[in-house]
Amino acid sequence: MSIFDLHRNVVRDYQRYVQSFLSISDDRIRDYVEKQLVDEAVFWPDALLQLNPAYQPGDDMDSLAAAGLVTPKTAEIFRDRGGKPYRLYQHQMEAVQIAATKQSYVVTSGTGSGKSLTYFIPICDTILRGNHVDKRV
């Protein structure tokens, strides 16, 4: 069974379920509701299929450590289960570069693009570097 067959079956079962408890006496209202449910399918639109864009690759964490943008310890933390350093996307790498200059930044990118790493990496790196808070008030 394909995902599209599964979708079609779930929608059909839900449609039957909804119709099973509808009992409308007025012919005009019943006809309208059935038209909306069956013909117009207002409660179950077609499946939405979207492809995730490919994000531009950037440097890996070891390269950022070699460039002094993060500590080697930070690069050790951000590795996959096999021990390989994370390869960042370009927008992640640029965020780490900006954070290293202690400037503010905003990252806007698609779902699943790794926006969380754009602040997790700098936060961890700052912690590992020690407390650099300006003590002047």
DSSP file (Angstrom, degrees, kcal/mol; ACC not computed):
  #  RESIDUE AA STRUCTURE BP1 BP2  ACC     N-H-->O    O-->H-N    N-H-->O    O-->H-N    TCO  KAPPA ALPHA  PHI   PSI    X-CA   Y-CA   Z-CA
    1    1 A M              0   0    0      0, 0.0     2,-0.1     0, 0.0     0, 0.0   0.000 360.0 360.0 360.0 129.5    0.0    0.0    0.0
    2    2 A S     >  -     0   0    0      1,-0.1     4,-2.4     4,-0.0     5,-0.2  -0.381 360.0-107.8 -82.1 166.3    1.4    3.4   -1.0
    3    3 A I  H  > S+     0   0    0      1,-0.2     4,-2.4     2,-0.2     5,-0.1   0.823 122.2  54.9 -62.5 -31.3    1.2    6.5    1.3
    4    4 A F  H  > S+     0   0    0      2,-0.2     4,-2.5     1,-0.2    -1,-0.2   0.873 107.1  48.9 -71.6 -37.3   -1.4    7.9   -1.2
    5    5 A D  H  > S+     0   0    0      2,-0.2     4,-2.6     1,-0.2    -2,-0.2   0.916 111.4  50.6 -64.8 -42.6   -3.5    4.7   -0.8
    6    6 A L  H  X S+     0   0    0     -4,-2.4     4,-2.6     2,-0.2     5,-0.2   0.936 110.9  48.4 -59.6 -47.2   -3.2    5.0    3.0
    7    7 A H  H  X S+     0   0    0     -4,-2.4     4,-2.6     1,-0.2     5,-0.2   0.935 111.6  49.5 -58.0 -47.9   -4.3    8.7    2.8
    8    8 A R  H  X S+     0   0    0     -4,-2.5     4,-2.5     1,-0.2    -1,-0.2   0.897 112.5  48.0 -60.1 -42.5   -7.3    7.8    0.6
    9    9 A N  H  X S+     0   0    0     -4,-2.6     4,-2.6     2,-0.2    -1,-0.2   0.898 111.7  48.8 -67.0 -41.3   -8.4    5.0    3.0
   10   10 A V  H  X S+     0   0    0     -4,-2.6     4,-2.5     2,-0.2    -2,-0.2   0.931 113.5  47.0 -64.5 -44.9   -8.1    7.2    6.1
   11   11 A V  H  X S+     0   0    0     -4,-2.6     4,-2.8    -5,-0.2    -2,-0.2   0.924 112.6  49.7 -62.1 -44.7  -10.0   10.0    4.4
   12   12 A R  H  X S+     0   0    0     -4,-2.5     4,-2.4    -5,-0.2    -2,-0.2   0.924 112.4  47.4 -60.8 -45.1  -12.7    7.5    3.2
   13   13 A D  H  X S+     0   0    0     -4,-2.6     4,-2.2     1,-0.2    -1,-0.2   0.897 113.6  47.6 -64.1 -40.3  -13.0    6.0    6.7
   14   14 A Y  H  X S+     0   0    0     -4,-2.5     4,-2.8     2,-0.2     5,-0.2   0.905 110.2  52.8 -67.0 -40.5  -13.2    9.4    8.3
   15   15 A Q  H  X S+     0   0    0     -4,-2.8     4,-2.4     1,-0.2    -2,-0.2   0.928 110.9  46.8 -59.9 -46.0  -15.8   10.5    5.8
   16   16 A R  H  X S+     0   0    0     -4,-2.4     4,-1.6     2,-0.2    -1,-0.2   0.900 111.5  52.2 -62.5 -41.1  -18.0    7.5    6.6
   17   17 A Y  H  X S+     0   0    0     -4,-2.2     4,-0.7     2,-0.2     3,-0.2   0.942 111.0  46.1 -60.7 -48.7  -17.6    8.1   10.3
   18   18 A V  H >< S+     0   0    0     -4,-2.8     3,-0.9     1,-0.2     4,-0.3   0.923 113.9  48.4 -61.5 -44.6  -18.7   11.7   10.0
   19   19 A Q  H >< S+     0   0    0     -4,-2.4     3,-0.9     1,-0.2    -1,-0.2   0.768  98.7  70.9 -67.6 -24.4  -21.7   10.8    7.8
   20   20 A S  H 3< S+     0   0    0     -4,-1.6    -1,-0.2    -3,-0.2    -2,-0.2   0.779 104.7  37.5 -66.7 -26.2  -22.7    8.0   10.2
   21   21 A F  T << S+     0   0    0     -3,-0.9     2,-0.6    -4,-0.7    -1,-0.2   0.358  90.9 105.0-109.2   7.7  -23.9   10.4   12.9
   22   22 A L    <   +     0   0    0     -3,-0.9     2,-0.4    -4,-0.3    -3,-0.0  -0.773  37.4 168.1 -87.4 123.5  -25.4   13.0   10.7
   23   23 A S        +     0   0    0     -2,-0.6     2,-0.6     0, 0.0    -3,-0.0  -0.811   6.0 173.4-135.8  94.0  -29.1   12.9   10.7
   24   24 A I        -     0   0    0     -2,-0.4     6,-0.1     1,-0.2    -2,-0.0  -0.904  16.4-168.6-110.3 122.9  -30.6   16.0    9.1
   25   25 A S        +     0   0    0     -2,-0.6     2,-0.4     5,-0.0    -1,-0.2   0.879  65.5  84.9 -77.9 -39.7  -34.3   16.1    8.5
   26   26 A D  S  > S-     0   0    0      1,-0.2     4,-2.9     2,-0.1     5,-0.2  -0.512  70.1-149.0 -70.8 121.2  -34.5   19.2    6.2
   27   27 A D  H  > S+     0   0    0     -2,-0.4     4,-2.8     1,-0.2     5,-0.2   0.884  94.5  50.9 -58.3 -42.3  -33.9   18.0    2.7
   28   28 A R  H  > S+     0   0    0      2,-0.2     4,-2.1     1,-0.2    -1,-0.2   0.922 114.2  42.6 -65.3 -44.0  -32.2   21.3    1.6
   29   29 A I  H  > S+     0   0    0      2,-0.2     4,-3.0     1,-0.2     5,-0.2   0.925 114.8  50.6 -67.9 -44.0  -29.8   21.4    4.5
   30   30 A R  H  X S+     0   0    0     -4,-2.9     4,-2.7     1,-0.2     5,-0.2   0.921 111.4  48.4 -59.9 -44.2  -29.1   17.6    4.2
   31   31 A D  H  X S+     0   0    0     -4,-2.8     4,-2.3    -5,-0.2    -1,-0.2   0.908 113.0  48.1 -61.9 -41.7  -28.4   18.1    0.4
   32   32 A Y  H  X S+     0   0    0     -4,-2.1     4,-2.5    -5,-0.2    -2,-0.2   0.945 113.1  46.7 -64.5 -47.4  -26.1   21.0    1.1
   33   33 A V  H  X S+     0   0    0     -4,-3.0     4,-2.7     1,-0.2     5,-0.2   0.918 113.4  48.5 -62.3 -44.4  -24.2   19.2    3.9
   34   34 A E  H  X>S+     0   0    0     -4,-2.7     4,-3.2    -5,-0.2     5,-0.7   0.891 110.4  51.8 -63.8 -38.3  -23.8   16.1    1.8
   35   35 A K  I  X>S+     0   0    0     -4,-2.3     5,-2.8    -5,-0.2     4,-0.5   0.929 112.6  45.7 -62.5 -43.8  -22.6   18.2   -1.2
   36   36 A Q  I  <5S+     0   0    0     -4,-2.5     6,-2.1     3,-0.2     5,-0.3   0.903 119.1  41.4 -65.3 -41.3  -20.0   19.8    1.1
   37   37 A L  I  <5S+     0   0    0     -4,-2.7    -2,-0.2     4,-0.2    -1,-0.2   0.913 130.4  21.7 -74.1 -43.1  -18.9   16.6    2.6
   38   38 A V  I  <5S+     0   0    0     -4,-3.2    -3,-0.2    -5,-0.2    -2,-0.1   0.939 132.1  29.8 -93.7 -58.0  -18.8   14.4   -0.5
   39   39 A D  I  <<S+     0   0    0     -5,-0.7    -3,-0.2    -4,-0.5    -4,-0.1   0.928 132.1  30.8 -74.2 -45.4  -18.6   16.6   -3.6
   40   40 A E  S   <S-     0   0    0     -5,-2.8    -4,-0.2    -6,-0.2    -1,-0.2   0.704  86.5-151.7 -87.9 -20.7  -16.6   19.5   -2.2
   41   41 A A    >   +     0   0    0     -6,-0.4     3,-0.8    -5,-0.3    -4,-0.2   0.888  29.4 165.7  51.0  47.0  -14.7   17.5    0.4
   42   42 A V  T 3  S+     0   0    0     -6,-2.1    -5,-0.1     1,-0.2    -1,-0.1   0.764  70.6  48.4 -66.8 -25.0  -14.4   20.5    2.6
   43   43 A F  T 3  S+     0   0    0     -7,-0.3    -1,-0.2     1,-0.2    -6,-0.1   0.642 118.5  37.2 -88.7 -14.1  -13.3   18.5    5.7
   44   44 A W  S <  S-     0   0    0     -3,-0.8    -1,-0.2    -7,-0.1     3,-0.1  -0.670  75.5-172.7-140.7  80.5  -10.6   16.4    3.9
   45   45 A P        -     0   0    0      0, 0.0     3,-0.1     0, 0.0    -4,-0.1  -0.168  41.9 -74.4 -67.1 167.7   -8.7   18.4    1.3
   46   46 A D        -     0   0    0      1,-0.1     0, 0.0    -5,-0.0     0, 0.0  -0.194  63.8 -84.1 -58.4 154.6   -6.2   16.7   -1.0
   47   47 A A        -     0   0    0     -3,-0.1     2,-0.6     1,-0.1    -1,-0.1  -0.313  39.7-132.3 -61.0 143.5   -2.9   15.7    0.4
   48   48 A L        -     0   0    0     -3,-0.1     2,-0.5     2,-0.0    -1,-0.1  -0.897  22.6-170.5-101.2 121.9   -0.2   18.4    0.6
   49   49 A L        +     0   0    0     -2,-0.6     2,-0.4     2,-0.0    -2,-0.0  -0.959   9.5 171.4-117.3 119.1    3.1   17.2   -0.7
   50   50 A Q        -     0   0    0     -2,-0.5     2,-0.4     0, 0.0    -2,-0.0  -0.967  22.8-141.1-127.4 143.8    6.1   19.5   -0.2
   51   51 A L        -     0   0    0     -2,-0.4    -2,-0.0     0, 0.0     0, 0.0  -0.849  22.2-121.7-101.7 138.5    9.7   18.9   -0.8
   52   52 A N        -     0   0    0     -2,-0.4    60,-0.0     1,-0.1     3,-0.0  -0.601  31.8-119.9 -75.5 135.1   12.4   20.2    1.5
   53   53 A P        -     0   0    0      0, 0.0     2,-0.5     0, 0.0    -1,-0.1  -0.335  24.6-109.7 -70.4 158.2   14.8   22.4   -0.2
   54   54 A A        -     0   0    0     -2,-0.0     2,-0.3     3,-0.0    59,-0.0  -0.783  33.2-141.7 -86.9 129.0   18.5   21.5   -0.3
   55   55 A Y        -     0   0    0     -2,-0.5    -3,-0.0     1,-0.1    -1,-0.0  -0.709  24.6-100.7 -94.5 144.0   20.5   23.9    1.9
   56   56 A Q        -     0   0    0     -2,-0.3    34,-3.8     1,-0.1    35,-0.3  -0.419  41.7-124.0 -62.5 124.6   23.9   25.0    0.9
   57   57 A P  E     -A   89   0A   0      0, 0.0    32,-0.3     0, 0.0     2,-0.2  -0.394  31.2-175.9 -71.8 150.3   26.6   23.0    2.8
   58   58 A G  E     -     0   0A   0     30,-3.5    32,-0.1     1,-0.3     2,-0.1  -0.374  36.4 -50.8-122.0-156.5   29.2   24.8    4.9
   59   59 A D  E     -     0   0A   0     -2,-0.2    29,-2.3    30,-0.1    -1,-0.3  -0.305  54.0-112.8 -78.1 164.6   32.2   23.8    6.9
   60   60 A D  E  >  -A   87   0A   0     27,-0.3     4,-1.8     1,-0.1     3,-0.3  -0.483  33.1-100.5 -91.7 171.5   32.3   21.1    9.5
   61   61 A M  H  > S+     0   0    0     25,-2.1     4,-2.2     1,-0.2     5,-0.2   0.841 120.9  56.9 -63.2 -35.0   32.8   21.7   13.2
   62   62 A D  H  > S+     0   0    0      1,-0.2     4,-2.5     2,-0.2    -1,-0.2   0.891 106.4  50.7 -63.6 -37.8   36.5   20.7   13.1
   63   63 A S  H  > S+     0   0    0     -3,-0.3     4,-1.7     2,-0.2    -1,-0.2   0.892 109.4  50.6 -65.5 -39.3   37.1   23.4   10.4
   64   64 A L  H  <>S+     0   0    0     -4,-1.8     5,-2.3     2,-0.2     6,-0.9   0.882 111.5  48.3 -66.0 -36.8   35.4   26.0   12.6
   65   65 A A  H ><5S+     0   0    0     -4,-2.2     3,-1.3     4,-0.2    -2,-0.2   0.910 109.4  52.3 -67.5 -41.8   37.6   25.0   15.6
   66   66 A A  H 3<5S+     0   0    0     -4,-2.5    -2,-0.2     1,-0.3    -1,-0.2   0.831 109.2  50.7 -63.1 -31.5   40.7   25.2   13.4
   67   67 A A  T 3<5S-     0   0    0     -4,-1.7    -1,-0.3    -5,-0.2    -2,-0.2   0.497 116.8-116.5 -83.7  -3.7   39.7   28.7   12.4
   68   68 A G  T < 5S+     0   0    0     -3,-1.3    -3,-0.2     2,-0.3    -2,-0.1   0.591  83.0 120.1  81.2  10.8   39.2   29.6   16.1
   69   69 A L  S   <S+     0   0    0     -5,-2.3     2,-0.3    -6,-0.2    -4,-0.2   0.799  83.7  13.8 -78.7 -28.0   35.5   30.3   15.7
   70   70 A V  S    S-     0   0    0     -6,-0.9    -2,-0.3    -9,-0.1    -1,-0.1  -0.933  90.8 -99.3-136.5 162.0   34.6   27.6   18.3
   71   71 A T     >  -     0   0    0     -2,-0.3     4,-2.0     1,-0.1     3,-0.2  -0.432  32.0-114.7 -76.6 156.8   36.8   25.8   20.8
   72   72 A P  H  > S+     0   0    0      0, 0.0     4,-1.7     0, 0.0     5,-0.1   0.858 119.0  57.9 -57.9 -33.6   38.0   22.2   20.1
   73   73 A K  H  > S+     0   0    0      2,-0.2     4,-1.5     1,-0.2     5,-0.1   0.894 104.1  50.7 -64.2 -39.5   35.9   21.1   22.9
   74   74 A T  H  > S+     0   0    0     -3,-0.2     4,-1.8     1,-0.2     3,-0.3   0.921 108.6  51.9 -62.5 -43.1   32.8   22.5   21.2
   75   75 A A  H  < S+     0   0    0     -4,-2.0    11,-0.3     1,-0.2    -1,-0.2   0.832 106.6  54.9 -62.8 -31.7   33.7   20.7   18.0
   76   76 A E  H  < S+     0   0    0     -4,-1.7    -1,-0.2     1,-0.2    -2,-0.2   0.842 107.0  50.7 -69.2 -33.0   34.0   17.5   20.1
   77   77 A I  H  < S+     0   0    0     -4,-1.5     2,-1.6    -3,-0.3    -2,-0.2   0.902 100.5  63.4 -71.4 -41.6   30.4   17.9   21.4
   78   78 A F  S  < S+     0   0    0     -4,-1.8     8,-2.4    -5,-0.1     2,-0.3  -0.559  78.4 118.8 -93.0  77.1   28.8   18.5   18.0
   79   79 A R  B     -B   85   0B   0     -2,-1.6     2,-0.0     6,-0.3    -3,-0.0  -0.911  62.1-110.6-133.3 158.4   29.5   15.1   16.3
   80   80 A D    >   -     0   0    0      4,-2.8     3,-2.0    -2,-0.3     6,-0.1  -0.241  46.4 -89.5 -80.7 178.9   27.4   12.4   14.9
   81   81 A R  T 3  S+     0   0    0      1,-0.3    -1,-0.1     2,-0.1    -2,-0.0   0.752 128.0  57.2 -63.5 -24.2   27.1    8.9   16.6
   82   82 A G  T 3  S-     0   0    0      2,-0.1    -1,-0.3     3,-0.0    -2,-0.0   0.458 120.5-107.8 -84.9  -1.4   30.0    7.7   14.5
   83   83 A G  S <  S+     0   0    0     -3,-2.0    -2,-0.1     1,-0.3     3,-0.0   0.454  73.4 138.5  90.7   0.8   32.2   10.5   15.9
   84   84 A K        -     0   0    0      1,-0.1    -4,-2.8    -5,-0.0    -1,-0.3  -0.574  59.9-105.7 -79.4 142.9   32.4   12.5   12.7
   85   85 A P  B     -B   79   0B   0      0, 0.0    -6,-0.3     0, 0.0    -1,-0.1  -0.379  40.0-100.2 -66.7 143.3   32.1   16.3   13.1
   86   86 A Y        -     0   0    0     -8,-2.4   -25,-2.1   -11,-0.3     2,-0.6  -0.396  28.9-139.9 -59.5 135.0   28.8   17.9   12.1
   87   87 A R  E     -A   60   0A   0    -27,-0.2   -27,-0.3   -26,-0.1     2,-0.1  -0.905  25.0-146.2 -94.6 121.6   28.9   19.5    8.7
   88   88 A L  E     -     0   0A   0    -29,-2.3   -30,-3.5    -2,-0.6     2,-0.2  -0.442  10.0-114.6 -86.3 159.3   26.9   22.6    9.0
   89   89 A Y  E  >  -A   57   0A   0    -32,-0.3     4,-2.6    24,-0.2     3,-0.4  -0.524  37.7-103.5 -81.3 161.8   24.8   24.3    6.4
   90   90 A Q  H  > S+     0   0    0    -34,-3.8     4,-2.6     1,-0.2     5,-0.2   0.890 121.7  51.3 -55.7 -44.1   25.9   27.7    5.2
   91   91 A H  H  > S+     0   0    0    -35,-0.3     4,-1.6     1,-0.2    -1,-0.2   0.843 111.1  48.9 -66.7 -31.8   23.4   29.6    7.2
   92   92 A Q  H  > S+     0   0    0     -3,-0.4     4,-2.2     2,-0.2    -2,-0.2   0.926 111.6  48.7 -69.4 -44.7   24.4   27.7   10.4
   93   93 A M  H  X S+     0   0    0     -4,-2.6     4,-2.4     1,-0.2    -2,-0.2   0.912 111.0  50.2 -62.1 -43.1   28.1   28.4    9.7
   94   94 A E  H  X S+     0   0    0     -4,-2.6     4,-2.4    -5,-0.2    -1,-0.2   0.876 108.8  52.6 -64.7 -36.7   27.4   32.1    9.1
   95   95 A A  H  X S+     0   0    0     -4,-1.6     4,-2.7     2,-0.2    -1,-0.2   0.914 109.6  48.4 -64.5 -42.0   25.5   32.3   12.4
   96   96 A V  H  X S+     0   0    0     -4,-2.2     4,-2.0     2,-0.2    -2,-0.2   0.901 111.0  51.5 -64.4 -39.9   28.4   30.8   14.3
   97   97 A Q  H  X S+     0   0    0     -4,-2.4     4,-0.7     2,-0.2    -2,-0.2   0.920 112.3  45.3 -62.7 -43.7   30.8   33.3   12.6
   98   98 A I  H ><>S+     0   0    0     -4,-2.4     5,-1.6     1,-0.2     3,-1.2   0.917 111.1  53.1 -66.6 -42.7   28.6   36.2   13.6
   99   99 A A  H ><5S+     0   0    0     -4,-2.7     3,-1.8     1,-0.3    -1,-0.2   0.855 100.6  61.7 -60.9 -34.4   28.2   34.9   17.1
  100  100 A A  H 3<5S+     0   0    0     -4,-2.0    -1,-0.3     1,-0.3    -2,-0.2   0.756 102.0  51.9 -64.3 -23.3   32.0   34.7   17.4
  101  101 A T  T <<5S-     0   0    0     -3,-1.2    -1,-0.3    -4,-0.7    -2,-0.2   0.384 115.8-119.4 -91.2   3.4   32.1   38.5   16.9
  102  102 A K  T < 5 +     0   0    0     -3,-1.8     2,-0.3     1,-0.2    -3,-0.2   0.795  67.8 138.0  62.6  32.6   29.6   38.9   19.7
  103  103 A Q      < -     0   0    0     -5,-1.6    -1,-0.2     1,-0.0     2,-0.1  -0.751  56.1-108.9-103.3 155.8   27.1   40.5   17.4
  104  104 A S        +     0   0    0     -2,-0.3     2,-0.3    -3,-0.1    -1,-0.0  -0.447  39.9 175.2 -78.2 155.4   23.3   39.8   17.3
  105  105 A Y        -     0   0    0     -2,-0.1     2,-0.4     2,-0.0   -10,-0.0  -0.985  23.7-143.5-156.0 158.9   21.7   38.0   14.4
  106  106 A V        -     0   0    0     -2,-0.3     2,-0.5     2,-0.0    -2,-0.0  -0.995  13.6-155.8-126.4 133.5   18.4   36.6   13.3
  107  107 A V        +     0   0    0     -2,-0.4     2,-0.5     8,-0.0    -2,-0.0  -0.948  11.7 179.6-113.2 123.6   18.1   33.3   11.4
  108  108 A T        +     0   0    0     -2,-0.5     2,-0.3     7,-0.0    -2,-0.0  -0.987  24.3 134.5-121.1 122.5   15.1   32.7    9.2
  109  109 A S        -     0   0    0     -2,-0.5     3,-0.1     1,-0.0     4,-0.1  -0.957  52.6 -73.0-158.6 168.2   15.1   29.4    7.4
  110  110 A G    >   -     0   0    0     -2,-0.3     3,-1.6     1,-0.2     5,-0.3  -0.112  59.6 -79.2 -69.0 164.0   12.8   26.5    6.6
  111  111 A T  T 3  S+     0   0    0      1,-0.3    -1,-0.2     2,-0.1     0, 0.0  -0.396 118.9  21.1 -60.5 133.8   11.6   23.8    9.0
  112  112 A G  T 3  S+     0   0    0     -3,-0.1    -1,-0.3    -2,-0.1    -2,-0.1   0.597  87.4 117.5  83.3  10.9   14.2   21.1    9.5
  113  113 A S  S <  S-     0   0    0     -3,-1.6   -24,-0.2    -4,-0.1   -21,-0.1   0.482  88.2-105.4 -91.0  -2.0   17.1   23.4    8.4
  114  114 A G    >>  +     0   0    0     -4,-0.1     4,-0.7    -5,-0.1     3,-0.6   0.818  62.9 154.1  86.8  31.6   18.8   23.3   11.7
  115  115 A K  T >4  +     0   0    0     -5,-0.3     3,-1.2     1,-0.2     4,-0.5   0.869  69.4  64.1 -59.8 -35.3   18.0   26.7   13.1
  116  116 A S  T >> S+     0   0    0      1,-0.3     4,-2.6     2,-0.2     3,-1.5   0.876  96.2  56.7 -58.5 -38.1   18.4   25.4   16.6
  117  117 A L  H <> S+     0   0    0     -3,-0.6     4,-1.9     1,-0.3    -1,-0.3   0.770  91.4  72.8 -65.2 -23.5   22.1   24.7   16.1
  118  118 A T  H << S+     0   0    0     -3,-1.2    -1,-0.3    -4,-0.7    -2,-0.2   0.727 115.1  22.3 -67.0 -18.5   22.6   28.4   15.1
  119  119 A Y  H <> S+     0   0    0     -3,-1.5     4,-2.1    -4,-0.5    -2,-0.2   0.658 117.7  61.7-114.9 -26.9   22.2   29.2   18.8
  120  120 A F  H  X S+     0   0    0     -4,-2.6     4,-2.7     2,-0.2     5,-0.3   0.932 104.6  50.2 -62.4 -44.4   23.0   25.9   20.5
  121  121 A I  H  X S+     0   0    0     -4,-1.9     4,-2.7     1,-0.2     5,-0.2   0.955 113.0  43.9 -61.9 -51.7   26.5   25.9   19.2
  122  122 A P  H  > S+     0   0    0      0, 0.0     4,-2.5     0, 0.0    -1,-0.2   0.882 114.0  51.4 -62.0 -36.4   27.4   29.5   20.2
  123  123 A I  H  X S+     0   0    0     -4,-2.1     4,-2.3     2,-0.2    -2,-0.2   0.960 113.3  43.7 -63.5 -49.9   25.8   29.0   23.7
  124  124 A C  H  X S+     0   0    0     -4,-2.7     4,-2.6     1,-0.2     5,-0.2   0.909 113.9  51.5 -60.6 -42.1   27.8   25.9   24.3
  125  125 A D  H  X S+     0   0    0     -4,-2.7     4,-1.8    -5,-0.3    -1,-0.2   0.909 109.2  49.7 -63.3 -41.9   30.9   27.5   23.0
  126  126 A T  H  X S+     0   0    0     -4,-2.5     4,-0.9     2,-0.2    -1,-0.2   0.911 111.4  49.3 -63.0 -42.6   30.5   30.5   25.2
  127  127 A I  H >< S+     0   0    0     -4,-2.3     3,-0.8     1,-0.2    -2,-0.2   0.928 111.2  49.2 -62.0 -45.3   30.0   28.3   28.3
  128  128 A L  H 3< S+     0   0    0     -4,-2.6    -1,-0.2     1,-0.3    -2,-0.2   0.799 107.0  55.7 -67.3 -28.1   33.1   26.2   27.4
  129  129 A R  H 3< S-     0   0    0     -4,-1.8    -1,-0.3     1,-0.2    -2,-0.2   0.709 115.1-117.5 -75.5 -19.6   35.2   29.4   27.0
  130  130 A G    <<  -     0   0    0     -4,-0.9     2,-0.7    -3,-0.8    -1,-0.2  -0.418  47.5 -35.8 106.2 174.9   34.2   30.5   30.5
  131  131 A N        +     0   0    0     -2,-0.1    -4,-0.1     1,-0.1    -5,-0.0  -0.619  53.4 167.3 -78.8 110.8   32.3   33.5   31.9
  132  132 A H        +     0   0    0     -2,-0.7     2,-0.2    -6,-0.1    -1,-0.1  -0.027  22.0 145.6-111.7  28.3   33.1   36.5   29.9
  133  133 A V        -     0   0    0      1,-0.1     2,-0.5     2,-0.1    -2,-0.0  -0.468  58.0-114.3 -70.5 134.7   30.4   38.7   31.3
  134  134 A D        -     0   0    0     -2,-0.2    -1,-0.1     1,-0.2    -2,-0.1  -0.586  24.5-158.3 -68.2 117.4   31.4   42.4   31.5
  135  135 A K        +     0   0    0     -2,-0.5     2,-0.3     2,-0.0    -1,-0.2   0.528  60.4 105.2 -81.3  -5.7   31.4   43.0   35.2
  136  136 A R              0   0    0      1,-0.1    -2,-0.1     0, 0.0     0, 0.0  -0.594 360.0 360.0 -75.0 134.6   31.0   46.7   34.8
  137  137 A V              0   0    0     -2,-0.3    -1,-0.1     0, 0.0    -2,-0.0   0.387 360.0 360.0-114.0 360.0   27.4   47.8   35.7
